[in-house]
Every structure is written in structure tokens, then in C-alpha cells.
Amino acid sequence: MQEKSIISVRNLVKRFGNRVVLEGITLEIPEGKISVIMGGSGCGKSTFLRHLIGLYQPDEGEILIDGQNIVGLAERPMNAVKRKFGMLFQGAALFNSLTVAENVALPIREHTDLSDEIIKIIVKVKLELVGLTGFENFMPHQISGGMKKRVALARAIALDPKIVFYDEPGAGLDPITASMIDQLILDLSRKLKITSVVVSHEMKSAFRIADQMIVLHRGKVLEVGTGPQIQNTKNPYIRQFINGEPEGAIPFIQTSDAYLKGLLQN
């Protein structure tokens, strides 16, 4: 039985001046699964993520989220689509002047007419899901980096989204805390049946959580597969990337001419 796709990307192209950053990306994100988008610095993964959440408009192509093409979509219908997803930003992006509870409550207050009492209950439940019971009245400066990521995750799931996007969820965290965030992603994806789209260059994390791995290189999809399939790939670039080797398909030493040529081809 074929998996249902909740996100479909078709021939996505994005240019910045003469530079082609995304070059005809076509792929499917299966519903209820964890898809990890990976690749080296400058491969286009952050630009691709910004297209998925509607921050960038492509020069060509389509992005269908739950059947709705968001390319060129007007503000009101786009806001309705955005209600279907949450976002965990790389730096957590909490408001320092708001308490933990107020940060989590923010999207609920913005997008619903629920009473304060109901919002308080929802916030408590979301914080329990990320292991932060009793931290409602703490300020962001009073908690650790890992806890800030948990608060941001509670905020991302505040409106019960179908999809959660993660931008480098383990960035800036120690290995133990990063693995805890990975476990949260796994638990929430399974318990809440959320589709998770994770941008990451952390190999241990990617292989730990991914149902599907998408490898980008120079704005193109190099390979899509399960963890074991990617781990056993014959592609020399991917092998160099996942093993963190200085020598291989990407040379350690490059001339400036070769570098600039690569940017123009990218």
C-alpha cells in the first residue's frame, strides 16, 4: 500500500540573481512520518524549508500542503494553511519578555477565541507533553537552552498541527540534550501522529529519528531513502558527508575560480 503524501513538491526552482539555489526539486513527504532533509552547508536545505513554510516564493514549481498549492496563494487562504503546521526555529525564538506559559499560549491567542481558562489548560497539557510541568511562570532567561527548545516545541504544537517543521533542532545543544530533543520528536510524532520535517546536518540525530532521509546537494535531490538505504549508498558525496571525511567527492582544497563556478552552477 502506497503511503499518502501530505506535502508534494514539484519542479521547485529558486534563483537569487544568477545563482540557482533550488534546481527542479521534486519529492513527496509522507503523512505521519519523520522526514529529515540533510546536506552540506549551502546545499539549499534552509532555502527549501523557507519555501515549505511560505516565507519564500519559488520562481517555478508547485508546493502542495495537504492538497493545497501554496505558491502564489493569497494571504487569507495561506493563513488557513499555516494553521496546519507548527515551526521549531533553530534558536527557539522565544519572547524574552513573556513567561514560558505566555510563549506557548501566543499562537492560541492569535488564532482562536478561546477563553483564558481553556488556554491555560491547553498550555499545561502541551508543557506536560514536552516534560516541563510546573515551568509555566518561568522566564526564558531562567531556563537552559534545551528547555527553551522544549518550550518552543510546546508552542509549535499548541494548535494541534498536522505538520511540524524543525530547523536544526539540536543546534547549540550538548549531545545528551540533543538526543533528548530527538526522543521528543519521535514521541510526539508517534503519539500525536504528526508529520515531522526536520532540517539537519547532524548525522547521529538524522539516523536516530528519520523514517525518510532526503539528501540535497547544490540545490538538487541527490537521493531519498530510509536510514539503512542512505547508510549503504554508493554515492561518493553522500558517503563522504555521512562519514565526515575531509577527502572525497568534495575536495578539501578548492581554487577561487572553481568555487565561484560551483556557486553559479548551484
C-alpha positions in Angstrom: 0.0 0.0 0.0 1.4 3.4 -1.1 2.0 6.0 1.7 -0.2 9.1 1.5 1.8 12.3 0.9 0.9 15.4 3.0 3.5 17.5 1.1 4.2 17.3 -2.6 6.9 19.4 -4.2 7.0 19.5 -8.0 9.9 21.0 -10.1 10.7 23.7 -7.5 13.2 26.3 -8.8 14.6 29.3 -6.9 17.1 31.8 -8.2 18.9 34.6 -6.5 20.3 36.7 -9.3 22.4 34.4 -11.5 22.6 31.8 -8.8 20.2 28.8 -9.0 19.7 27.8 -5.3 17.0 25.2 -5.9 17.1 23.4 -9.2 13.9 21.5 -10.0 13.3 19.7 -6.7 10.6 17.1 -6.8 9.7 14.9 -3.8 7.0 13.6 -1.6 6.7 13.9 2.2 4.7 11.0 3.6 2.0 11.7 6.2 2.6 10.8 9.8 6.4 10.1 9.2 9.6 11.9 10.1 11.4 13.2 7.0 14.9 14.6 7.5 16.3 17.0 5.0 20.1 16.9 5.1 23.1 18.1 3.2 26.2 20.2 3.5 26.4 24.0 4.1 25.0 25.9 1.1 23.2 22.9 -0.4 19.8 24.7 -0.3 18.1 23.0 2.6 17.3 26.1 4.6 16.0 27.9 1.4 13.9 24.8 0.7 12.4 24.9 4.3 11.5 28.6 3.9 9.6 27.7 0.7 7.7 24.9 2.6 6.5 27.3 5.3 5.6 30.1 2.8 8.4 32.6 3.6 9.8 32.4 0.1 8.0 32.1 -3.3 9.7 30.0 -5.9 10.4 31.1 -9.5 8.9 27.9 -10.8 7.1 24.9 -9.5 4.4 23.8 -7.0 4.2 23.1 -3.3 1.1 21.2 -2.2 0.4 21.1 1.5 -2.5 18.8 2.4 -3.7 19.1 -1.2 -3.4 22.9 -1.4 -0.9 24.6 -3.7 0.6 27.4 -1.6 2.6 29.0 -4.4 1.1 32.4 -5.1 -1.6 31.8 -2.5 -3.4 35.0 -1.2 -2.9 35.9 2.5 -6.2 34.7 3.9 -6.1 31.1 2.4 -2.3 31.0 3.2 -3.1 31.8 6.9 -5.5 28.8 6.9 -2.8 26.6 5.5 -0.4 27.8 8.2 -2.8 26.7 10.9 -2.0 23.2 9.8 1.7 23.4 10.7 4.0 24.4 13.6 7.6 25.6 13.4 10.5 25.0 15.8 13.1 27.6 14.9 16.9 26.9 15.3 17.3 29.4 18.2 13.9 28.6 19.8 12.8 32.2 19.1 11.1 32.7 22.4 9.9 36.2 23.5 12.2 37.1 26.4 9.5 39.4 27.9 6.9 36.6 28.1 6.8 33.7 30.6 7.0 30.2 29.4 3.2 29.8 29.5 2.7 33.1 27.7 5.1 32.0 24.9 3.2 28.7 24.4 -0.2 30.5 24.6 0.7 33.1 21.9 -0.4 31.2 18.8 -3.6 30.1 20.6 -4.5 33.7 21.5 -3.7 34.9 18.0 -5.7 32.2 16.1 -8.6 31.3 18.4 -11.2 32.9 20.6 -10.8 30.5 23.4 -11.2 31.7 27.0 -8.2 32.3 29.3 -9.2 29.3 31.4 -9.2 26.9 28.4 -5.9 28.4 27.1 -4.4 27.8 30.5 -5.4 24.1 30.3 -4.1 23.7 26.8 -0.8 25.3 27.7 -0.4 23.0 30.7 -1.1 19.9 28.6 1.4 21.0 25.9 4.1 21.6 28.5 3.4 18.2 30.1 4.0 16.6 26.6 7.5 18.1 26.4 8.3 17.3 30.1 8.1 20.8 31.5 5.3 20.5 34.1 5.4 23.4 36.6 7.5 25.7 34.5 4.6 28.0 33.4 5.8 31.1 35.3 9.5 30.9 34.5 11.1 33.4 32.2 13.2 32.3 29.2 16.4 33.6 30.8 15.7 31.3 33.8 15.8 28.1 31.9 18.5 26.2 29.9 19.0 26.1 26.1 17.5 22.6 26.0 14.4 23.7 28.0 14.0 26.7 25.7 13.8 24.2 22.7 11.2 22.2 24.6 9.1 25.4 25.2 9.4 26.3 21.5 8.3 22.8 20.7 5.3 23.1 23.0 4.4 26.3 21.2 4.8 24.6 17.8 2.2 22.0 18.8 -0.1 24.4 20.6 -2.7 24.4 17.8 -2.6 20.6 17.2 -0.9 20.9 13.8 -0.7 18.2 11.2 2.9 19.1 10.4 5.8 20.3 12.5 8.9 21.8 10.8 12.2 21.7 12.7 15.2 23.9 11.7 18.3 22.2 13.2 16.6 21.2 16.4 19.9 20.0 18.0 21.9 23.2 17.2 23.8 24.6 20.1 22.9 21.7 22.5 25.2 19.2 24.1 24.9 15.6 22.8 22.7 14.4 25.7 20.3 17.3 25.5 20.2 16.9 21.7 19.3 13.2 22.0 16.5 14.2 24.4 15.1 16.6 21.8 15.3 13.7 19.2 13.4 11.5 21.6 10.7 14.2 21.9 10.4 14.4 18.2 10.0 10.7 18.0 7.4 10.6 20.8 5.3 13.4 19.6 5.3 12.1 16.0 4.1 8.7 17.2 1.7 9.8 20.0 0.1 12.7 18.1 0.5 11.2 14.6 2.3 14.4 13.5 4.2 14.6 10.2 7.7 15.9 11.1 10.0 17.6 8.6 13.5 18.1 10.1 16.3 20.1 8.5 19.6 18.8 10.0 23.2 18.2 9.3 23.7 16.1 12.5 24.2 12.5 11.3 23.6 10.7 14.6 20.3 12.6 15.0 19.2 12.1 11.4 19.7 8.3 11.6 18.1 8.1 15.0 14.8 9.7 14.1 14.3 9.5 10.3 11.7 7.4 8.5 12.8 9.1 5.3 16.1 10.9 4.5 16.3 13.4 1.7 19.9 14.4 0.7 20.3 17.7 -1.1 23.4 18.8 -2.9 23.8 22.0 -5.0 20.1 22.6 -5.0 19.1 19.1 -6.2 17.8 16.0 -4.6 20.7 13.6 -4.6 19.0 10.6 -3.0 15.9 9.7 -1.0 15.7 6.6 1.2 15.4 5.1 4.6 18.2 5.3 7.1 19.7 2.0 6.1 19.4 2.8 2.4 21.3 6.1 2.8 23.9 4.4 5.1 24.6 1.8 2.4 24.6 4.3 -0.5 27.2 4.0 -3.3 27.0 7.8 -3.9 30.5 9.1 -3.2 29.3 12.5 -2.0 26.8 11.1 0.4 29.3 8.6 1.8 31.8 11.4 2.4 29.1 13.5 4.0 27.7 10.9 6.4 31.2 9.8 7.4 32.5 13.4 7.8 35.6 12.7 5.7 37.8 15.6 4.6 38.8 13.9 1.3 36.3 12.6 -1.3 33.9 13.9 -3.8 34.2 17.3 -2.3 37.8 18.4 -2.4 39.5 19.8 0.7 41.3 22.4 -1.3 39.4 24.5 -4.0 40.6 27.3 -6.2 38.5 30.5 -6.1 37.6 30.0 -9.7 36.3 26.5 -9.0 34.3 27.8 -6.0 32.7 30.7 -8.0 31.9 28.3 -10.8 30.2 26.0 -8.4 28.1 28.8 -7.0 26.9 29.8 -10.4 26.0 26.1 -11.2 24.3 25.7 -7.8 
